[in-house]
């Protein structure tokens, strides 16, 4: 039986049990509240995480589209730059060619008589009366070929050639400079237009990078199911401990009531003491379980708060993305307008290149035509001298025949005139008609500028070596026509000059009548042999000209050479 002195000890055990029960109830209540809050936090975490991930994924997709737009703008800008660079290359090539031909024009001297006004070339230099024309014609006939240039300023070949003008002096350099300056201004205008979109790709890429870098780093979520399951396990465990505490308290309270009517054995008291001694360990487990539940709640709450911050930040990111979309719209509109304007300006630049090419071709033909002019003047001078030689020979022959006729008539009149009445055949005493060969009425004497022989040789050599044009004598047919006209004139002169050398004028009349019919056959044979040799030489040279890669008329030359 229990002694009355053990009664206070039993009351103490009951109080301890009650206190443990009350504390356990508080812990379980807090655990229950935390568990409910954790469940709600878990739901919020899942919802917020889904929103954050969905918005982030959509923002990344929009950024990919923006990056593709930036790449498209970059490609179009690069394409425009490539077109402009290609034009720059063509411009440089054409400009170099133009500079080259202008330098050649600057090195091509022009004899002063080709641009100085003379009486023969002036519109006032040929205003002569018919008598003056007649007098000048007789002066022309009586002078030698070197003295046939009249009414013009004689060439002063002692003047240094470095003071001569060049073909470049007859070119309007200011007009060329204006064209080049206009072309350069248009090129700068194209560059200014392209600069409008020069920094578009970099700006877009920088903005895209900033938005991408500002996106929240979404950490992997803990297993919500595992957390809640672990929490439920702890709640069940705590509930079990609370039931144990309640049962222990009920037992201790019952024992206290029973102690008033009966006494407990020592074994019962020891058992109650052992049960009471286990209360601290139970309370420790309850507190530990509550701590785990609190940690779970804190983790979920922190994750929820972080996701809420991410969601708030993403709202600003979406605003930035909308602003970026507006900027890209403006950029694309500007890009289209720049492309359209660049196309128009590039078309103008192409026209400038065409103008430069046209100037180059014009100056090439200008140079070639001037060289042909020099050669043509030389050819005309040769023709003029040959014609003068023929006229001089004819005049000499006519004078010889007239003098011979005069002597014959004088001999006849001396021998027979005294025996004839004066009124019979009055014309028998007339002197023979004197003849002179003059230019056709209305034609002016041809005045040609003087060309130094070394200058003519340089032009001929330059004409053959010209990389811009084709040779002067391009086909055998051209050679034939040129040689035929000049050679026939020379051989007409040859007849009169050579026969004069052999004393033809002093030959007896029968001898002259015998030689005169044979002389044309000699001329014809010599001319034929000369022409054949030169035509063969031209035919041999024509294929060489036709094969020259620098000759733009190679195909035509080859065709003519083959046909002739």
CORJOVEN-V89178 format. One record per residue. PHI is phi in degrees with one decimal (999 if undefined). OMEGA is omega as a letter, one per 20 degrees, with the letter a starting at -180 (* if undefined). D_LAST is the distance of its C-alpha to the last C-alpha in Angstrom with 1 decimal. Layout:
PHI & OMEGA & D_LAST
PHI & OMEGA & D_LAST
This chain:
999 & a & 159.5
-89.4 & r & 157.9
-74.5 & r & 160.0
-60.8 & a & 160.2
-70.0 & r & 158.7
-82.4 & a & 155.4
-62.8 & r & 155.0
-60.4 & r & 153.3
-62.4 & a & 150.8
-68.4 & r & 149.9
-63.0 & r & 149.3
-61.3 & r & 147.0
-65.2 & r & 145.0
-66.1 & r & 144.7
-62.5 & r & 143.5
-60.9 & a & 140.9
-65.5 & r & 139.8
-65.2 & r & 139.7
-62.5 & r & 137.7
-63.1 & a & 135.2
-65.3 & a & 134.9
-63.1 & r & 134.3
-64.0 & r & 131.7
-63.8 & r & 130.0
-63.4 & r & 129.9
-62.8 & r & 128.3
-62.8 & a & 125.7
-66.4 & r & 124.9
-63.5 & r & 124.7
-62.6 & r & 122.2
-62.2 & a & 120.3
-64.8 & r & 120.2
-62.2 & r & 118.9
-63.6 & r & 116.2
-63.6 & r & 115.2
-63.8 & r & 114.8
-64.0 & r & 112.9
-64.8 & r & 110.7
-62.4 & r & 109.9
-65.9 & r & 108.9
-63.4 & r & 106.9
-62.2 & r & 105.1
-62.6 & r & 104.2
-62.2 & r & 102.9
-60.5 & a & 101.0
-63.1 & a & 99.2
-66.3 & a & 98.4
-64.7 & r & 97.2
-62.1 & r & 95.2
-63.1 & r & 93.4
-63.1 & a & 92.6
-61.2 & a & 91.4
-65.3 & a & 89.2
-64.8 & r & 87.8
-65.2 & a & 87.0
-61.8 & r & 85.6
-61.6 & r & 83.3
-67.2 & r & 82.1
-62.6 & r & 81.5
-62.8 & r & 79.5
-64.1 & r & 77.4
-64.6 & r & 76.8
-67.0 & r & 75.9
-63.9 & r & 73.3
-63.1 & r & 71.8
-62.8 & r & 71.9
-64.3 & r & 70.2
-66.1 & r & 67.4
-64.4 & r & 67.0
-61.2 & r & 66.8
-65.8 & r & 64.2
-62.8 & r & 62.2
-63.1 & r & 62.4
-63.4 & r & 61.4
-64.6 & r & 58.3
-65.9 & r & 57.2
-64.2 & r & 57.8
-63.9 & r & 55.8
-63.8 & r & 53.0
-62.1 & r & 53.0
-62.2 & r & 53.1
-63.4 & r & 50.2
-63.4 & r & 48.1
-66.7 & r & 49.2
-65.6 & r & 48.4
-62.5 & r & 45.0
-64.0 & r & 44.4
-58.9 & r & 45.8
-64.0 & r & 43.3
-65.8 & r & 40.4
-60.1 & r & 42.0
-62.2 & a & 42.4
-64.6 & a & 38.8
-67.4 & r & 37.5
-65.5 & r & 40.2
-63.2 & r & 39.2
-63.3 & r & 35.6
-64.7 & r & 36.8
-61.4 & a & 39.2
-63.2 & a & 36.4
-69.2 & r & 34.1
-67.5 & r & 37.3
-64.4 & r & 38.2
-64.6 & r & 34.8
-63.6 & r & 35.3
-68.8 & r & 38.7
-92.8 & a & 37.4
-90.7 & a & 34.8
-73.7 & r & 36.7
-121.5 & r & 36.3
-55.3 & a & 37.3
-56.8 & a & 40.4
-67.1 & r & 39.0
-78.4 & a & 36.4
-132.7 & r & 39.4
-87.2 & a & 42.3
-75.4 & r & 43.1
-128.4 & a & 42.9
-62.6 & a & 43.8
-73.2 & a & 40.2
-100.1 & a & 39.2
-73.6 & r & 42.6
-70.7 & r & 43.3
-102.0 & a & 46.3
-81.9 & a & 44.6
-116.6 & a & 43.4
-83.7 & a & 46.6
-116.3 & r & 47.4
-77.1 & r & 49.1
-64.0 & r & 47.5
-65.7 & r & 49.6
-65.3 & r & 48.5
-61.8 & a & 44.9
-64.7 & r & 45.6
-64.6 & a & 47.4
-67.9 & r & 44.7
-65.5 & r & 42.1
-67.3 & r & 44.2
-65.0 & r & 44.6
-63.0 & a & 40.8
-70.5 & a & 40.5
-80.8 & a & 43.2
-90.2 & r & 42.1
-78.8 & a & 39.6
-57.6 & a & 36.4
-74.4 & a & 38.2
-108.7 & a & 40.9
-87.2 & r & 39.0
-83.0 & a & 39.5
-124.9 & r & 42.6
52.5 & r & 44.7
-147.0 & a & 43.5
-70.4 & a & 45.1
-67.3 & a & 43.9
-70.8 & r & 42.3
-101.7 & a & 44.8
-71.1 & r & 42.8
-76.8 & r & 46.0
-63.8 & a & 46.3
-64.8 & a & 45.7
-70.7 & r & 42.5
-67.2 & r & 44.3
-90.1 & r & 45.7
-68.4 & r & 42.3
-73.7 & r & 41.4
-118.0 & r & 38.7
-60.5 & r & 36.3
-65.7 & a & 39.0
-67.5 & r & 41.4
-96.2 & r & 39.5
-100.3 & r & 39.6
-79.9 & a & 42.6
-63.3 & a & 44.1
-65.2 & r & 47.1
-64.6 & r & 45.1
-65.0 & r & 43.4
-61.2 & r & 46.8
-64.0 & r & 48.2
-64.2 & a & 45.4
-64.8 & r & 46.1
-67.4 & r & 49.8
-61.8 & r & 49.7
-63.6 & r & 47.7
-66.9 & r & 50.3
-63.2 & r & 53.1
-65.6 & r & 51.7
-65.8 & r & 51.3
-64.8 & r & 55.0
-63.1 & r & 56.0
-62.8 & r & 54.4
-63.7 & r & 56.4
-64.8 & r & 59.5
-65.0 & a & 59.1
-68.1 & r & 58.6
-67.0 & r & 61.6
-61.4 & a & 63.7
-113.7 & a & 63.5
-61.9 & a & 63.0
-98.5 & a & 66.6
-59.8 & a & 67.0
-60.2 & a & 66.6
-64.8 & r & 68.8
-63.8 & r & 71.5
-63.3 & a & 71.5
-62.5 & r & 71.7
-65.5 & r & 74.5
-65.2 & r & 76.4
-61.6 & r & 76.0
-64.0 & r & 77.2
-64.2 & r & 80.2
-66.1 & a & 81.2
-63.7 & r & 80.7
-67.7 & a & 82.8
-81.0 & r & 85.5
-66.2 & a & 86.0
-69.0 & r & 89.4
-84.5 & a & 89.6
-87.1 & r & 91.2
-81.0 & r & 93.5
-70.2 & a & 94.4
-76.2 & r & 97.6
-68.5 & a & 100.6
-69.9 & a & 101.7
-61.0 & a & 103.7
-62.5 & r & 105.2
-65.6 & r & 106.4
-63.1 & a & 107.9
-67.4 & r & 109.7
-64.8 & r & 110.9
-62.5 & r & 112.2
-64.8 & r & 113.8
-62.3 & r & 115.5
-61.9 & r & 116.8
-65.4 & r & 118.4
-62.1 & r & 119.9
-63.2 & r & 121.5
-63.1 & r & 122.8
-65.9 & r & 124.2
-63.2 & r & 125.8
-63.4 & r & 127.4
-64.3 & r & 128.8
-65.4 & r & 130.1
-63.6 & r & 131.9
-63.6 & r & 133.4
-64.0 & r & 134.6
-65.2 & r & 136.1
-64.4 & r & 137.8
-64.2 & r & 139.2
-65.0 & r & 140.5
-59.8 & r & 142.1
-63.9 & a & 143.8
-68.8 & r & 145.0
-67.4 & r & 146.3
-65.7 & r & 148.1
-64.3 & r & 149.5
-65.0 & r & 150.8
-67.4 & a & 152.6
-68.2 & a & 153.9
-67.4 & r & 155.2
-76.8 & a & 157.8
-107.2 & a & 159.5
-148.0 & a & 158.8
-104.6 & r & 157.9
-95.6 & r & 154.8
-74.9 & r & 154.9
-61.7 & a & 153.4
-65.7 & r & 150.7
-66.8 & r & 149.7
-63.5 & r & 149.7
-61.1 & r & 147.5
-65.7 & r & 145.1
-64.7 & r & 144.9
-63.6 & r & 144.3
-64.4 & r & 141.5
-63.5 & r & 139.9
-67.5 & r & 140.2
-64.5 & a & 138.7
-82.6 & a & 135.5
-60.3 & r & 134.9
-59.1 & a & 133.0
-65.9 & r & 130.5
-65.9 & r & 130.0
-64.1 & r & 129.5
-65.0 & r & 127.0
-64.2 & r & 125.0
-61.7 & r & 125.0
-65.0 & r & 123.8
-64.9 & r & 121.1
-63.2 & r & 119.9
-61.7 & r & 120.0
-62.3 & r & 117.9
-62.8 & r & 115.2
-64.2 & r & 115.2
-65.4 & r & 114.9
-62.2 & r & 112.0
-61.2 & r & 110.2
-63.8 & r & 110.8
-62.0 & r & 109.6
-62.1 & a & 106.4
-66.8 & r & 105.6
-65.7 & r & 106.6
-64.3 & r & 104.4
-62.3 & r & 101.4
-63.2 & r & 102.1
-63.7 & r & 102.2
-62.3 & r & 99.0
-64.4 & r & 97.2
-65.2 & r & 98.5
-64.0 & r & 97.2
-59.7 & a & 93.8
-65.3 & r & 93.8
-63.7 & r & 94.7
-66.0 & a & 91.9
-65.9 & r & 89.4
-63.2 & r & 90.2
-69.3 & r & 88.9
-63.6 & r & 85.9
-62.9 & r & 85.2
-63.4 & r & 85.3
-61.6 & r & 82.9
-66.8 & r & 80.6
-62.8 & r & 80.8
-64.1 & r & 79.9
-62.7 & r & 77.0
-62.1 & r & 75.8
-63.5 & r & 75.9
-63.4 & r & 74.0
-64.1 & r & 71.3
-60.5 & r & 71.0
-64.5 & r & 70.4
-63.4 & a & 68.0
-64.4 & r & 65.9
-63.4 & r & 65.9
-64.0 & r & 64.8
-59.4 & r & 62.2
-64.1 & r & 60.7
-64.4 & r & 60.7
-65.7 & r & 59.1
-61.3 & r & 56.3
-62.1 & a & 55.7
-66.2 & r & 55.7
-65.5 & r & 53.5
-60.2 & r & 50.9
-65.2 & a & 50.9
-70.8 & r & 50.8
-65.9 & r & 48.1
-62.1 & r & 46.0
-64.5 & r & 46.6
-64.4 & r & 45.6
-62.5 & r & 42.3
-64.0 & r & 41.7
-62.9 & r & 42.5
-62.4 & r & 40.0
-61.6 & r & 37.4
-63.9 & r & 38.4
-61.8 & r & 38.1
-63.2 & r & 34.6
-63.8 & r & 33.7
-62.3 & r & 35.2
-60.1 & a & 33.3
-63.2 & r & 29.9
-62.2 & a & 31.1
-71.7 & r & 32.0
-62.8 & r & 28.8
-67.2 & r & 26.8
-60.9 & r & 29.6
-64.1 & a & 29.2
-63.5 & a & 25.4
-66.3 & r & 25.7
-65.2 & r & 28.4
-63.6 & r & 26.4
-64.4 & r & 23.5
-62.2 & r & 26.4
-59.2 & a & 27.6
-66.5 & r & 24.3
-67.1 & r & 23.9
-62.3 & r & 27.4
-62.5 & r & 26.7
-66.3 & r & 23.7
-66.1 & r & 26.0
-64.6 & r & 28.7
-62.5 & r & 26.6
-62.5 & a & 25.8
-61.3 & r & 29.5
-65.2 & r & 30.7
-63.9 & r & 28.4
-63.5 & r & 29.7
-62.8 & r & 33.2
-62.5 & r & 32.9
-63.3 & r & 31.8
-62.5 & r & 34.7
-63.8 & r & 37.1
-64.8 & r & 36.1
-63.9 & r & 36.5
-63.5 & r & 39.9
-63.6 & r & 41.0
-66.1 & r & 40.1
-64.5 & r & 41.9
-63.9 & r & 44.9
-64.1 & r & 45.0
-64.6 & r & 44.9
-64.4 & r & 47.4
-63.5 & r & 49.7
-64.2 & r & 49.5
-64.7 & r & 50.2
-62.1 & r & 53.1
-64.6 & r & 54.6
-63.1 & a & 54.2
-66.0 & r & 55.9
-63.4 & r & 58.6
-64.0 & r & 59.3
-65.5 & a & 59.5
-66.6 & r & 61.9
-66.0 & a & 64.0
-85.0 & a & 64.4
-118.9 & a & 64.8
-65.6 & a & 65.4
-67.5 & a & 69.1
-95.8 & a & 69.6
-112.6 & r & 68.1
-61.5 & a & 69.8
-72.4 & a & 68.5
-91.4 & r & 68.1
-101.1 & r & 65.8
51.3 & a & 62.1
-59.0 & a & 62.4
-73.9 & a & 58.6
-66.9 & a & 59.0
-93.5 & r & 60.1
-69.0 & r & 57.2
-76.5 & r & 54.9
-64.5 & r & 51.2
-64.2 & r & 49.1
-93.5 & a & 47.6
-114.2 & r & 44.1
-143.6 & r & 42.4
-101.1 & a & 38.8
-127.8 & r & 39.0
-60.1 & r & 36.7
-60.8 & a & 36.6
-60.5 & a & 39.7
97.1 & r & 39.4
-87.0 & r & 36.6
-95.6 & r & 37.7
-68.1 & a & 37.0
-76.0 & r & 34.2
-116.0 & a & 35.8
-114.2 & r & 33.6
-69.5 & r & 35.1
-79.3 & r & 35.5
-125.9 & r & 33.6
-60.2 & a & 35.0
-65.6 & r & 32.6
-66.9 & r & 33.5
-66.2 & r & 33.0
-63.7 & r & 29.5
-64.9 & r & 28.8
-63.1 & r & 30.1
-65.4 & r & 28.0
-62.2 & r & 24.8
-65.1 & r & 26.0
-64.8 & r & 27.0
-67.4 & r & 23.6
-73.2 & a & 21.8
-93.1 & a & 24.6
-64.2 & r & 25.0
-82.1 & a & 25.7
-95.6 & a & 25.5
-127.8 & r & 22.1
-101.4 & a & 18.5
-61.9 & a & 17.5
-64.6 & r & 17.2
-91.5 & a & 13.9
-97.7 & a & 11.9
-139.7 & r & 8.2
-60.3 & a & 6.8
-64.1 & r & 6.8
-60.6 & r & 10.3
-62.1 & a & 11.3
-63.7 & a & 10.6
-63.3 & a & 12.7
-68.4 & a & 15.2
-69.6 & a & 15.7
-63.6 & a & 16.0
-64.2 & a & 18.7
-73.2 & a & 20.7
-73.1 & r & 20.6
-63.8 & r & 21.7
-63.1 & a & 24.6
-63.7 & a & 25.5
-78.0 & r & 25.7
-63.1 & r & 27.8
-66.5 & a & 30.1
-60.3 & a & 29.9
-60.8 & a & 31.3
-68.2 & a & 34.3
-69.3 & a & 35.0
-67.6 & r & 34.7
-67.3 & r & 36.7
-65.8 & r & 39.2
-63.7 & r & 39.5
-82.5 & r & 40.3
72.9 & a & 43.0
-59.8 & a & 41.1
-66.7 & a & 43.5
-95.1 & a & 46.5
-70.0 & r & 45.2
-62.4 & a & 47.2
-58.4 & r & 45.8
-60.7 & a & 45.1
-65.1 & r & 43.1
-66.3 & r & 40.9
-67.5 & r & 40.4
-78.7 & a & 39.2
-73.3 & a & 36.8
-55.9 & a & 35.3
-67.2 & a & 33.5
-79.7 & a & 32.1
-62.4 & r & 30.8
-60.2 & r & 27.7
-66.0 & r & 26.5
-64.2 & r & 26.9
-62.9 & a & 25.0
-61.5 & r & 22.1
-65.0 & r & 21.9
-65.2 & r & 22.1
-62.1 & a & 19.5
-61.3 & r & 17.0
-62.1 & r & 17.9
-64.8 & a & 17.7
-66.1 & a & 14.2
-61.6 & a & 12.9
-62.8 & a & 14.8
-71.3 & r & 13.7
-67.8 & r & 9.9
-62.1 & r & 10.7
-64.8 & r & 13.0
-66.4 & r & 10.8
-66.9 & r & 8.3
-71.5 & a & 11.8
-79.2 & a & 13.1
-60.7 & r & 10.6
-60.7 & r & 12.1
-64.2 & r & 15.4
-65.6 & a & 15.2
-66.6 & a & 14.1
-86.7 & a & 17.2
-67.5 & a & 19.4
-65.8 & a & 22.1
-84.6 & a & 23.1
-88.9 & a & 19.7
-70.3 & a & 20.2
-107.2 & a & 16.6
-60.8 & a & 15.4
-64.3 & r & 14.4
-66.6 & a & 12.3
-63.0 & a & 10.6
-62.3 & a & 10.0
-66.2 & r & 8.7
-67.1 & r & 6.1
-63.0 & r & 5.4
-69.2 & a & 5.6
-73.1 & a & 3.8
-97.7 & * & 0.0
